[in-house]
Amino acid sequence: MRKTIVIHVDGLTGQSYQELGNQTVLQSARTPHLDELAGHGELGRLGVPRETRPFCGEMALLAVLGYDPHKWYTGPGAFEAGGLEVVLDAHDVAYLCHLVTLRGQEGWGDGKKLGPQLFMADPFGGEIGTEDARELIDAVNEQLISESIQFYMGSHHRHLMVWVGASGKVACRSPYEALGESIEAYLPAGDGSQILRELMAASRAILCHHPVNQERLNAGLKPANCLWLWGSGKPVELPPLKERWPVHGMVISPDGPYVGVGMAAGLETVRVEHGGGGDLAWLQALANRTLTALENHDLVCLHIPFYEWAFKDGQAVSPSQLGEYLGQVDEQVIGAIHQSDGSKDSHRIVVLVTPSPHGHNDGGAPVSPYLVFEGSEGKSEIHAVPLNEREVANRPLRDATKLFERFLGTH
């Protein structure tokens, strides 16, 4: 069986920017290695027919591995729980539980009731480190844990809450959507939402004056002063991938739900540390880890969460800067993997670019371009069409759940 590398660039906005000459980031970025693969590969747009949820992140991985999201995707919380090895019972609901920074009209506020007077200052909680976050989550657990509410430590600003025997149907929204805006319209809504709102408000009362946040303020850092609950998911048990295909695979990602999908599918997983935009050493390490994994695996899925680089210090990063970041991914990851002695023209390379679920796209549904490179000496016709949203927008949608069958059908 020919080995396959999937490079998933996840969370790249499909919006055109005047700053970029009315082009998208993918169109304008300098990506010679991606262009070379596209020139000898199959291009198209990928997705799941009749699926209305954003095709990105862990749901995109789930689909590429051949699992129909209509049946198997209940939300990121369930897979975050899996990635943290938290066992859910049938009636439990897992929520992403992120440390965020809220700000009042004047200063950081005082921990009073959540409402329109508070604004989302930073959905990354001031880029809090894992050790500081541990103290905050411990403090929340000491006061808010109960038989029905349990908090679990993750890393940095990303953690987990499980509502045991949850009732009601709550609609939650991402904290990234609320950046710079009043949080009122983004708070949980629907049957059962009052419990989540009360938990979030109680966490703010605990965290606002916590010594960790006082130290951060004294150091000129933003406080991680509230828990934001969203991304709910009910437990799901995937049939192992090996029951359908004799493949030995690995998933590499810093993202909890993404790693959780790999674990649920029975693949080996490596959860790496998060890396910031422009961190060349981090990108080089990802490429090396991928090539090393390929020595003993038939399939390696590498996840690059580009959406994390769209914000810095609670502010949106400029489109030109995002273009530079993408160029670095092209040079340090795509180019390094393609040009390595062990993989050049000998392995299949799949590149998938999925949009940000929180960003803006030009009119119509977001587009997820993909390419399949079988080798420059293979059967693929050489062409000069680059991989970007506009080039593939009018092509037929390819069902992502069927793409994996081709990986195993070609030797």
N, C-alpha and C positions, 0 to 999 in steps of 0.2 A: 504494500500500500504506500502510495506517495505521501510524504509528510506535508502537513498544512500548517501555515502560520496565519492567524487572523490578527490583524492590527486594527483595533477599534478606537478611532479618534472620536470621542464622545462629547457632545455639547458644544458644537460649533454653530454659531448663529448663521442663519441663511439670509440675513438682512443685507441689503445693499447700502453702502455708505457713500455720501458725497466726498468724504475725505479720501476714499479709495477709488475715486473716479466712477462712482455709481456701480461698483462691483462689490461682491461679497468677499469675506476674508479668504475663503478658499480660492476664489478666482484671482485675487490680487497677490497672494503670497508667492514668494519664490520657492518652488518645490521641484527642483530638477529630478530628484529620484522618483517622486510620485508620478511626474510626467513621463519618465521613462517606462515605468510599469504600465501606465495607462496606454502608452503608445504601442505596447505589445499585448495588451490584455483585453478582456471583456469588460465593458462598462455598462452600468445600468442604475436603476433606482430600486431600493429594497424596502420592504415593509410587510405588513400583515393585512390582507384583504379584510375589509369590514371592521377593522379595529380603529376605534376613535381615540384611544389613549396615545400619548406621544410615543413614537417608536424610537427609543433611546435607552441608554443605561442598561440595567439588568434585564428589562423586558426584551430589548434587542438581542442580548446574549441568549436568553431563553428561547427566542424564536429561531435564531441561527442554529442552535443545537437541536432543533426539530420539535420543540414543544409548542403547541398552539397556545398563545397567551389567553385566548378566549376561555380555555379550559383550565390553564395552570397558573395564570398570573392573578394573584389577589391583591398585590400591592407590595411596595418595597419593604415594609416593616417585617413581613414574614421571612423574607430572605436575609434581612439584617440580623434577625434572631438566629437564623441558621448559621450565618457567618460567625456569630458570637457563641455558637453552640448552646443556645438557650432553647430548651424544649418547650413547645407550645402544646397545650391540650386543645381539643376540638373546638371549644367555645371561647378560647382566648383570642384576643386581638393585639397584635404588636404594633407599636407606633415608633417612628423615628422620633428621637428626643434630642433636639439640637440646642446647645448653648448659644444664645444670640445676645446681641447688645441692643437694648431699647433706650431711647432718649426722650425726655420730655421737652416741652417748649423752652424751658430754662434748665440746663444741666441734665443729669442722668435720672432725675426723678427720685422718688422716695419709697417706691415699693407699694404704692397704693393700687387700687383696682385698675385692671387693664381697661383701656378704652381709647377713644379718639385722640386724647391728649398725648399719647405715646406714639413714637415713630420708630421704624426699623432702621437703626443706625448701622448695623453690621450683622449679616446672617451667619458669619463665621465666628461670632463671639470674640472679636478682636484678635483672631488667630491664636486663640489660647492653646497652650501646650497640654499634653496628656497628663502630666503630673499635677498641674494646677487644676485641670478639669476633674481629676480624681477627688481632690479635696471638696470641690463643689458638689459633685454627685453624691459623695458620702454624706455631706451635710443635708442634702435633699432627702436621701434615704432615711436618715435618722429621724426626720420629722414627718415625712409623707408616706413612707411605706406602710402597706396594710395587707390584709388577706387578698384583696382584689387589685391592688396597685403595686407594681414592682418595677424598680429601676435597675438597669444593668449598664455597667461601664463599657464604653467603647474606646475611642481614641480622639484626642483633640476636642473638637466641638461636637462630634457625632456620638450619640449614645442611643439607648433603647428604653422604652417603657412598655410593659405588658399589662393589659387590663384583663384580669382573670374573669372569665364568665361575662364578658362585655355584653351590654344590651344597647339597643337603639341603633340608629344609622347616622353617623356623624360625617359631615363633609369638612375636610381640612385642606388648608392651602399651604403651599411652600413658603418659607420665610424669604427665599430669594426673590419671589415676586413682589414682596412688600418693601424692598429696599428703598429708603428715602421717603416712604409714604406712611400715613397714619395706619396703625395696625387694625383699626376697627373692622374694616371690610375683609380682613384676612383671618380673623379669629374663627375657631371652630363653630359650625352652625349645624342645626338639625337636632333630631331626637338624641339625647344623651350628651349634647355638646356642653351643657352647663358643667358637667363633671370635669371635662377637660379644661374649660376656662378657669374653673376654680383651682385646679392643680397648677396651671400656668401662673395664675396670680399668686398662689401660695409659694411657688418656687421663687418668684420675684421678691417677695417679702424676705425670704431666707437669704437670697444671693446678693441683694443690693448692698448689704452692710457686712458681708462676709470678709474676713481678713484678707483672703486672696484678692478679692476685688479692690479692697482698700489699698493693698500693695500695688496693684496694677495702676490704679489711678495716680498714686504717688510717683510711679515710674513713667507717667505720661501715656499709659496704655488704656485701651478701652476695657471697661468691665464686661464680663460675661454674666449679665444680670437677670437672665430669664431663661426658662426652658420653653422651647417651642415644639409642640406635639403635632405631627402630621405624618403622611405617608403610611396610613394604616394598612395592615394585611393580616388575613386569617391563615392559619397553618395549611400547608399543602405538602403532599408527599409525592415527589416525582418518581416515575419508574426509572431505574438506573439506565444511563445511556448504553451501557454494555449489553443490556438485554436486547437492544435493537441492532447495535453495531459493535463489532469487535475493535473498539478504538481505545487507546490508552492516551488520555488527554490531561491537560493542565490549564488552569486559569490563573493569570497573574494580574492583580489589581490592588489599588489602595482603598477601593470602595467596598464597604461591608455588604450591601445587598448583591453586588456583582459577584463577590466571592461566595456569597450564600447560594447563588444559583449554581455555581460550579460544584459546591459541596452537595447540594440537593441532587444533582445529576450524577453523583458518584465519581467526579473527576478530582484529581489532586489539585490543590489550590495553594497559592502563595499570596498572602496579603502583605504588600510592601508598604513602607512609610509614604505619606503624601509628600509630593514635591511641588515646589512653586514654579510658576512660569519663568522661563529663562534659566532654570537649574540644569545646566548641561551635564553635570556629574550624575544627577538623578536619571536623566534620559539615557545616558551611556550605560548606567547600571541596568536599566530596564532591558536594553537591547542585549547586553551580555547575558542576563538571566534568561531571556527568551531563547537565545541560541544554545545555551547550556541545557535548558529543559528539552529542546528539540532532539538532543542526543538520545534520550530515553523515552520519548513520547511521539505519538503519531500526529497529535493535534495540540497546538499551543495557542491559547487565546490571550492576547495582551491588550489590556484596557488602559487607555490614556484619558483620564477624566478632564478634558479640556475646559469644561464648564467652570471648574474651580479657578481657572486662571483669568476668568472674565471679570473678577473683582479683586481689588487690592485695597486694603485698609478701609473697607466698606464703600469703596467707590468703583464705578465701572471703569474698566481698562479701555484705552482708546483702541479703535479698530486697527490702526497701523501697528500698535504694540502686539495685538493678537496675531497679526500677520507675521511679525517677527517670531513669535512663539511657535507658530505653525511651521515656519521655515526651519526652526531648530529641531522640531519633531521629525521633519523630513530628513535633515542631515544626520542627526544623532541616532534615530531609531530606524526609520524606513530605509535610508541609505545604508546604514551599518548592517542591517539584517540582509538586505539584498546583495550587498557586495562581499559578504563574508565568504570565505573559502568553502565553507560547508553548505551554503544555501544558494549561491548564485546559480540560477537556472536549474537547480536540482530539486527545489521544493516549491510547492504551490504557495503563493502569497495572496491573501485576501485582505484588502483594505476597505474598511467600512467607516463612513463619516456620518454620524447621526447628529441631529440638531439639538440645541438646548431646549429643554421643556419650559424654561423660564424666560427665554429670549424672544426676539421678534423676528419674523420672517416676512419676505415679500408676499404679496397677495397669494392666496391659496394655501393648501396644506403644506407643511414642512416637507422637504425632500431629503432623502437619505441616499446619497450616491455611494456606489460600491464599485470595486474592480476585482477581477480574478486574473492573476498573472500566472501562466503556466510555463513561462520560460521564453526568452527572446528567440530561441530556435524552434519553438513549438509551432502549432498550427495557427496561432492567433495572427490575424492580419495586422500589419504595421499601419498605424494611422496617427494623425496629429491632433486628435480630439483630447483635450485635457479632462481630468476628473473634476467636475464642479456641479453645482446645483442646476445651473441654467442648461448645461449640455445634456443632462439626463432627465430634465423635468417632464418632457413630453414622451419619454420612452415608457413602454408598458411596465406596470408595477410587478416586480418579481417577488413571489411569496418567499419570505425569509425562512419559513419552516421547511421549505423544500430544498434550500440551497445546500444544506449539510449532506443530503443524499449524494450530491455530485462529488463531494470530497472523498467519499468512500467508494464511489463507483469508478473512479479513475485511478489507474495504477501507473 
